[in-house]
Every structure is written in structure tokens, then in C-alpha cells.
Amino acid sequence: MSLKKYILDLRKRRERVQQGGGEKAIEKQTAMGKMTARERILALLDKDSFTEYDLFVEHEARDFGMDKKQLHGDGVIIGTGTIYGAPVCVFAQDFTVAGGSLGLMHARKITKIMDHALKMRVPLIGINDSGGARIQEGVNSLAGYGEIFYRNTIASGVIPQISVILGPCAGGAVYSPALTDFVFTVDKISKMFITGPSVIKTVLGEEISMEDLGGARVHAEITGNAHFFAESEQECFDQIKKLITYIPWNNKQKAKAFPPKPPKFKKNIDDIIPGDPRQPYDVRDVIKAIADDSDFFEIQELFAANIVIGFGRMNGETVGFVANQPLVLAGVLDTDSSDKAARFIRYCDAFNIPIITLEDMPGYLPGIDQEHAGVIRHGAKVLYAYSEATVPKITVILRKAYGGGYIAMNSRHMHADFMFAWPTAEIAVMGPEGAANIIFKKEIEEADNPDEMRKLKVQEYKEKFANPYVAAAKGYIDSVIEPDETRQMLLHALDVSVSKEDHRPDKKHGVPPF
Ligand code: HXC
């Protein structure tokens, strides 16, 4: 054979494998509004940057007629490429090939690219579209998932791991994403469950559609398993690309700096908080008034909306914002919002991203449901996460900072580096009404006009404690600042924190409340 013939033969082989599960299966995939695995990788990565490996891998299964089946690439594509020039490793499961199910060789391809990402210290992006463990391959497919879970765990906190759910994902195909940092979903396309509706019907007799059981909205709003929700695959890839711009390649680096830009938000920061302390406002307006270009990349926007988390930039450098949201449940901490905040704080800490906390909340949510749902152990995660974090930690108390919430939201006592408070801050064990009712109970009950007496006592309590000056007098607050001074104070605090060192006692690892 001449060289030309060898090359033509190679091209033919490539073409054959690149057809995945064949025309019919691809048509079915497209009819569901889904891109193919290959199209997804190309849509996500920089143009012409994708290089594929293990194209010619074949499965080795012999049981249940598998010896007669050829599964191109064994149902998964792996490779490397770039996003805005940043190197990434990627895999995409091909649902057109045996439902993207994971057999031994499929798993080996994924673990190969995971090992590569960890060795090269670059982000790993997994596009999941899979029925889970390949049933015909028995324990080999379970072994494959085990190896993936192990690597997800070892790589956690070392390289960013991003999961994209783009199909009906069951079993191992959802546990691996659950071990990663960010899970992206698309409306009507993403489904995640441990077992699908048919198993649920067989075992429990319960009937439910795939969408209602584990659709994108369910995971973005109710379970919190998803961090991002998009209307289309393209929108989802744009979100991933944006995320990549905010995070470093690994835990030894800092995120890429961008040219600094002043906020462009129109509203005057002094006018964001209403005069009446019981009136809500959108804390995202405060973030937009502070952050470069008023740009805020929100994470888990639809889940536990009483806390707001996400990335922005200050003077061109990435920061993580954690902010109580007075618009929802007055911004209280509850089980879900505690989980949401704590995990994000740990992410920022692992990847050298300073944390800015904006506080306005009346404390932890009381109630039987919350107590029985374990608000103690969930709430403790916030205390743990802030105490453990060694990145620069800066807090601004905007309004209410009551009780356990005051302590938890990165107070001086959690070793915040800088504590600022607006003059509207109220720092106390509880709100003035509740406090007056308890400590002045007798006087109120015995007064000729109890309502009048209650008002007087509430006012007395407010003047004494519901302000920032008592805490400032004790040095718990470093500066009481005008709202308009906030960005400048934060920029300065960040500037003087760049070489922060904060060491912890030597230990294997902590045992956080899970
Ligand atoms: C082998 C599978 C498969 C699997 C799907 N297929 N899942 N093959 N092993 N796990 C194949 C189908 O046989 C079919 O092949 C093709 O993929 C498309 O599947 P359909 O069922 O036609 O598609 P759809 O109706 O869209 O349903 C998708 C689905 C369903 C919801 C994912 O296929 C399903 O319920 N699959 C099983 C899910 C599951 O229970 N997996 C095991 C999880 S246990 P043909 O040849 O007809 O095109 C697990 C262990 C790890 O993962 C657990 C860790 C904790």
C-alpha cells in the first residue's frame, strides 16, 4: 500500500467511528432537540481547538450478544481543547451508542482523560448523556463507575470539575456529577435520577414522568443538585464558558485577571435599602453597585433563593459574593441556604478566590420542619466553612445581623479579615420587637397601656443595641462606612490582602457537618 492508501484507510476508519450510533440513532437524538456528543464538544470549545483521543477504542464485552455488537468509540468521546484559550479536558457520552451506557472501556476512556486533567492541572468538563452502568457488562461497568467516583473525589479541590447533564442520566451517570463542583442542566433535555420512572413503578407502584421526577427545573429549584439552568444547549455552553473565565485552572493558581472596570449600575447605592427596616430589597442590586462592570455571575439562582452566591470581579480579579437575600424569607439561613452557602465558601477557599459577604438577615429560620430537617447540622456547615476558609474574607453588614446569623455570616468571630457596617446595621441577639417582648415582659404586662409601653421598650432596645456602634465600640466592626464608600473600602481591603497567609494545625482533614 502506498502512503496515500494508508491515509485514505485511516480517514475511512475515522469517518465510520465518527458516525456514532448511526443515522437512525442520530435522527432520534436530533428529534429530541439534542445535539450529538461531537456537536456538543465543538459548540463548547474554541474553534479548531479540539483534539480527540481513543477514537478507535472498542468494548470487550462478550455476554448477552455483545460479542456481535460494535459500539463506536464505546459510546464516549474524550479529548483536550481550549475555552477562551484556557486548556480543558473534556468527555462527552454519546447516547446514540447503546444509550451512552458505561462499560469497561467507556469508563477507561473517561478515567484516562480525568487522569490527564489532574496531571496537567486543568479543568475537567464531563458531558453526561447516559443510561448509567451498561447492564450487559455487569460488575465491569460498576467497577468503571467506582474508578470515576474515586478520581472525582481525589481531584476535588485540585482542579475544577464541571458536569453537564444533557439527556436522561441514571445511576452512576448522576453520582459522578454530584461529586463535581458545578452541574449544568438544560430545560426539557436534562433528567437526573438514581432510578428511572419504570423502576419506581415496579418497586413502589408510584407513577411519575421523567420530567417531574428529575427534570432540569426539579434539580435547579427543588433538590439543588443543579447549579445552572438553561433554556437551550447553546445557552448552557455559553454559561460554562463564562464560568471558566472566573475560575483558575487549578488550586495553585489564581483566576485570570481582567481589565478593571467601574460599576455601570444606574441606581445610587445609598438608595437601595428602603427606609423602613421591614421592607425588602434585592441584594443583587448592592452587588451590582459594587462589582466591576456591575457584572454578577449567579450560581444556583433558582435554589434556596434566600441566599445569593456567585462570582464577580473587583479591580479585574475574581471574587465570590455570598449575600443574604431580604426579598426571600427575609434572607434567613435555613437548611438549603446553609448548604448552598457553605459549599460555595469551600469552593472559593479551595481555589484562592476571596470572599465578600453581604449581610442582612434576622437569623436562622425557626420551626418544627427546620428543626426536624436538621437545621442544626446544616446551619453548622456555614460556621465550619467560614472558619475553615483562609482566603481573604471581608464582610459588610448592610442591615440586620441578628443572633446566630450575625456570628455565622463571616463575623469577626469567624476570623473575618475586615468587618464593615453601614450605619443602617442592627447588630443584636434578636430583632427589637422580639427582644423587647422578652426582656421587658413584666413592664409591658403591668403597664396601663401595654401597647404603648411595648413601643417605648422597642425604641429603647433599638437605641441601645440595634445599631452598629456597640459592636464598633468593641472593635468587632472595623469601620462604620457610608454605603457609597463600600466599593472603595472593599478594593482597599482586597489590595492589602493579596499576600495573606493563614495557617491551620496539621491534620489529615477536618470532619465537617455533612
Ligand atoms: C445498557 C442501555 C442502558 C444501560 C439505556 N440503554 N440504558 N443499555 N445499559 N444502562 C440502551 C437501551 O437498551 C437502548 O438501546 C438505548 O440505550 C436507548 O435507550 P431507551 O431506553 O430506548 O431510551 P429512553 O426511552 O430515552 O430512556 C433512557 C433511560 C432508560 C431512562 C436512560 O434507557 C433507562 O431507564 N435505562 C436504564 C437506567 C438504569 O437503571 N441504569 C443502571 C443504573 S445503575 P437500543 O439498542 O434499543 O437503542 C448504575 C450503577 C452505578 O449506574 C450506581 C452508582 C451508585
Residues whose N, C-alpha, C, O or C-beta is under 5 A from the ligand:
A	BS01	HXC	A98 G99 S101 S130 G131 G132 A133 R134 I135 Y145 P168 A170 G171 G172 A173 Y175 I194 G196
